[in-house]
Amino acid sequence: MAATALQEGRADLATMLLDDEPNPADQVPLLMSMEHHHRALEKALASQDPDLIFLALLHLLKKKGPQEVFKVAMQEPTARELLVSYSGEQDEKLLRELCETCDTPMTLCAHSLPKAFKMPDLQRRVKALQAVHKIASQSQQLNAKFMSKAIDEQIRLQEAQTELEKLTGKEFVDTSAAQTVQQCFALNQYSKGVRLAKDLNMSEKLLWSLKVNGLAEGHDWRELEKLSKEKKVPMRSYQLRSPSCLLALECTVLKV
């Protein structure tokens, strides 16, 4: 009936009839066609139908621009979540503006971080990580400090891996921090392994284990012997009998 009234030029009657329309799926599109943008969004939000809310949001965005949509997003969590989902996939600039307006920088970080790791080359990946790190470091949210620290360590790791690849000709990028440090000792890059472990705040216990396994993998028995004589962290007999040590020693003996 409301649609018929609108076709007959009775806009006021159509609006009155729409107020009594029980089906939001009929109500919202007609309100949108009547240029009642905010009313359409209100009805969509009241219906709690994600598809209708999404439809009304995109309509409002197209007709009134992002600032009008941001006002709604600041007040309505459901609308904000749907808008974040859309802009994260379709419009990064819109996502950035939305997060700045709603003061939710960590939402921007959460969407940008996976994209940074998917960058095809290391240089662009580090640059993207640095951008996310900047956003997180400026935020006062509780989890921002943790994310900022984690990203900073990842950047240091990837820069170190690039340097190690140039020095050794071996592949390091996309290996874990522990694997990278262990390979430093296996490939006679002791100082770099120690420095990287320190930069990444690895525990002494973990570093000790990586040293033993790396030196054993590299068949560097002389350095292992020196390590066993250190007073700061004494080498225990069970550490010398670690699987890495025993396997490497067996392979060496077989070759002889």
C-alpha positions as CSV (number, residue, x, y, z in Angstrom):
1,M,0.0,0.0,0.0
2,A,2.8,2.4,0.9
3,A,4.5,1.8,-2.5
4,T,1.2,2.4,-4.3
5,A,0.7,5.7,-2.4
6,L,4.2,6.8,-3.3
7,Q,3.5,6.0,-7.0
8,E,0.4,8.2,-6.8
9,G,2.4,11.0,-5.5
10,R,1.1,10.7,-1.9
11,A,4.5,10.8,-0.1
12,D,3.1,11.8,3.3
13,L,0.5,9.0,3.2
14,A,3.3,6.5,2.1
15,T,5.4,7.6,5.1
16,M,2.4,7.1,7.5
17,L,1.7,3.7,6.1
18,L,5.4,2.7,6.4
19,D,5.3,3.4,10.1
20,D,2.8,0.6,10.4
21,E,4.6,-1.8,8.1
22,P,5.6,-4.9,10.1
23,N,8.1,-6.3,7.6
24,P,11.5,-4.4,7.7
25,A,12.5,-6.0,4.4
26,D,9.7,-4.1,2.7
27,Q,10.0,-1.0,4.9
28,V,13.7,-0.2,4.6
29,P,14.1,-0.2,0.8
30,L,11.0,1.9,0.3
31,L,12.3,4.5,2.9
32,M,15.6,4.5,1.0
33,S,13.8,5.2,-2.3
34,M,12.0,8.1,-0.6
35,E,15.3,9.6,0.4
36,H,14.6,9.0,4.1
37,H,18.1,7.8,4.6
38,H,18.4,8.1,8.4
39,R,14.9,6.7,8.9
40,A,15.8,3.7,6.8
41,L,18.9,3.0,8.8
42,E,17.0,3.4,12.1
43,K,14.5,0.8,10.9
44,A,17.3,-1.5,9.7
45,L,19.1,-1.3,13.0
46,A,15.8,-2.0,14.9
47,S,15.3,-5.1,12.8
48,Q,18.8,-6.4,13.8
49,D,19.0,-7.9,10.3
50,P,22.7,-7.6,9.2
51,D,21.8,-7.6,5.5
52,L,19.3,-4.7,5.9
53,I,21.7,-2.7,8.1
54,F,24.5,-3.2,5.6
55,L,22.2,-2.1,2.8
56,A,21.1,1.0,4.6
57,L,24.7,1.9,5.6
58,L,26.0,1.7,2.1
59,H,23.0,3.7,0.9
60,L,23.7,6.4,3.5
61,L,27.4,6.3,2.6
62,K,26.6,6.9,-1.1
63,K,24.1,9.6,-0.5
64,K,25.5,11.5,2.4
65,G,29.2,10.6,2.6
66,P,31.4,9.0,5.2
67,Q,30.9,11.6,8.0
68,E,27.2,10.9,8.3
69,V,27.9,7.2,8.5
70,F,30.6,7.7,11.1
71,K,28.1,9.5,13.4
72,V,26.0,6.3,13.3
73,A,29.0,4.0,13.7
74,M,30.1,5.9,16.9
75,Q,26.7,5.2,18.5
76,E,25.8,1.8,17.1
77,P,28.3,-1.1,17.6
78,T,26.6,-3.3,15.1
79,A,26.8,-0.7,12.4
80,R,30.4,0.0,13.2
81,E,31.3,-3.7,13.0
82,L,29.7,-4.1,9.6
83,L,31.3,-0.9,8.3
84,V,34.7,-2.1,9.5
85,S,34.2,-5.4,7.8
86,Y,33.2,-3.7,4.5
87,S,35.9,-1.0,4.5
88,G,38.6,-3.5,5.6
89,E,37.9,-5.5,2.3
90,Q,36.9,-2.7,0.0
91,D,38.2,0.7,1.1
92,E,41.3,1.0,3.3
93,K,41.0,4.9,3.3
94,L,37.5,4.6,4.6
95,L,38.6,2.2,7.3
96,R,41.4,4.5,8.4
97,E,39.0,7.5,8.6
98,L,36.4,5.4,10.5
99,C,39.0,4.2,13.1
100,E,40.3,7.7,13.5
101,T,36.8,9.1,14.0
102,C,35.7,6.4,16.4
103,D,39.0,6.4,18.2
104,T,39.6,2.7,17.6
105,P,43.2,2.5,16.3
106,M,43.6,-1.1,17.3
107,T,40.8,-2.1,14.9
108,L,42.9,-0.6,12.1
109,C,46.0,-2.4,13.4
110,A,44.1,-5.7,13.5
111,H,43.1,-5.3,9.8
112,S,46.4,-4.0,8.6
113,L,48.7,-6.5,10.2
114,P,47.7,-9.6,8.2
115,K,48.0,-7.6,5.0
116,A,51.5,-6.5,6.0
117,F,52.6,-10.1,6.4
118,K,51.2,-10.9,2.9
119,M,53.4,-8.4,1.2
120,P,55.3,-10.1,-1.6
121,D,58.8,-8.8,-0.8
122,L,60.5,-8.1,2.5
123,Q,61.1,-4.4,2.0
124,R,57.4,-3.7,1.5
125,R,56.5,-6.0,4.4
126,V,58.8,-4.1,6.8
127,K,57.4,-0.8,5.6
128,A,53.9,-1.9,6.2
129,L,54.8,-3.3,9.6
130,Q,56.4,0.0,10.5
131,A,53.1,1.8,9.6
132,V,51.1,-0.5,11.9
133,H,53.7,-0.1,14.6
134,K,53.3,3.7,14.5
135,I,49.6,3.4,14.9
136,A,49.9,1.0,17.8
137,S,52.6,3.0,19.6
138,Q,50.4,6.1,19.6
139,S,47.4,4.4,21.0
140,Q,46.5,4.5,24.7
141,Q,44.4,1.3,24.6
142,L,45.5,-1.5,26.9
143,N,46.6,-4.0,24.3
144,A,48.4,-1.4,22.2
145,K,51.6,-1.6,24.1
146,F,51.8,-5.4,23.7
147,M,51.1,-5.2,19.9
148,S,53.6,-2.4,19.5
149,K,56.3,-4.4,21.2
150,A,55.5,-7.6,19.2
151,I,55.6,-5.7,15.9
152,D,58.9,-4.0,16.8
153,E,60.4,-7.4,17.5
154,Q,59.1,-8.8,14.2
155,I,60.6,-5.9,12.3
156,R,64.0,-6.5,14.0
157,L,63.8,-10.2,13.2
158,Q,63.0,-9.7,9.6
159,E,65.8,-7.2,9.2
160,A,68.2,-9.6,10.8
161,Q,67.0,-12.4,8.6
162,T,67.7,-10.3,5.5
163,E,71.2,-9.6,6.6
164,L,71.9,-13.2,7.4
165,E,70.7,-14.3,4.0
166,K,73.2,-12.0,2.4
167,L,76.0,-13.2,4.6
168,T,75.4,-16.9,4.4
169,G,73.4,-17.5,1.2
170,K,70.9,-19.5,3.2
171,E,67.2,-18.9,3.6
172,F,66.1,-17.3,6.8
173,V,63.0,-15.2,6.0
174,D,59.8,-16.5,7.4
175,T,61.5,-18.9,9.8
176,S,60.8,-18.4,13.5
177,A,62.9,-16.4,15.9
178,A,64.2,-19.5,17.6
179,Q,65.1,-21.2,14.3
180,T,66.9,-18.1,13.2
181,V,69.0,-17.9,16.3
182,Q,69.8,-21.6,16.2
183,Q,70.9,-21.3,12.6
184,C,73.2,-18.5,13.5
185,F,75.2,-20.9,15.7
186,A,75.0,-23.6,13.1
187,L,76.5,-21.3,10.5
188,N,79.2,-19.8,12.5
189,Q,77.4,-16.5,13.1
190,Y,77.7,-16.6,16.9
191,S,77.7,-12.8,17.6
192,K,74.7,-12.2,15.5
193,G,72.8,-15.0,17.2
194,V,73.6,-13.7,20.6
195,R,72.7,-10.1,19.6
196,L,69.4,-11.2,18.0
197,A,68.4,-13.2,21.0
198,K,69.1,-10.2,23.2
199,D,67.1,-7.9,20.9
200,L,64.1,-10.3,21.1
201,N,64.4,-10.7,24.9
202,M,64.9,-14.4,24.8
203,S,65.5,-16.1,28.1
204,E,69.0,-17.4,29.0
205,K,67.5,-20.9,29.2
206,L,66.2,-20.7,25.6
207,L,69.3,-19.2,24.3
208,W,71.4,-21.9,25.9
209,S,69.3,-24.6,24.3
210,L,69.6,-22.9,20.9
211,K,73.3,-22.6,21.2
212,V,73.7,-26.3,22.0
213,N,71.5,-27.4,19.2
214,G,72.9,-25.0,16.7
215,L,76.5,-25.8,17.5
216,A,75.8,-29.5,17.3
217,E,74.0,-29.1,14.0
218,G,77.1,-27.3,12.7
219,H,79.4,-30.0,14.1
220,D,81.3,-27.3,16.0
221,W,82.6,-29.5,18.8
222,R,85.3,-27.0,19.8
223,E,82.7,-24.3,20.6
224,L,80.5,-26.9,22.4
225,E,83.4,-27.8,24.6
226,K,84.0,-24.1,25.4
227,L,80.4,-23.8,26.2
228,S,80.5,-26.7,28.6
229,K,83.3,-25.0,30.5
230,E,81.5,-21.7,31.0
231,K,80.9,-20.9,34.7
232,K,77.9,-18.6,34.1
233,V,75.7,-21.4,32.8
234,P,77.4,-24.7,33.4
235,M,76.8,-27.5,30.9
236,R,75.1,-30.4,32.4
237,S,75.6,-33.9,31.3
238,Y,72.0,-34.3,30.2
239,Q,72.4,-31.2,27.9
240,L,75.4,-32.8,26.3
241,R,73.3,-35.9,25.6
242,S,70.5,-33.8,23.9
243,P,69.1,-35.4,20.7
244,S,70.8,-32.8,18.5
245,C,74.2,-33.5,20.0
246,L,73.9,-37.2,19.8
247,L,72.5,-37.3,16.3
248,A,75.2,-34.9,15.0
249,L,77.9,-36.8,16.7
250,E,76.7,-40.1,15.3
251,C,76.6,-38.7,11.8
252,T,80.1,-37.3,12.2
253,V,81.5,-40.7,13.4
254,L,79.8,-42.5,10.5
255,K,81.4,-40.1,8.0
256,V,84.8,-40.8,9.5
